[in-house]
């Protein structure tokens, strides 16, 4: 589920960046980092 969320955020980040919305792109980037850290924490238990 985390991988799916990271993938969706990556697609949204690309579209936001192409649309010229750096604030949205940055937000999607932060969400990707958060989901990546959470996934890493769950897999290292």
Secondary structure, 3 states (H helix, E strand, C coil): CHHHHHHHHHHHHHHHHHHCCHHHHHHHHHHHHHHHHHHHHHHCC
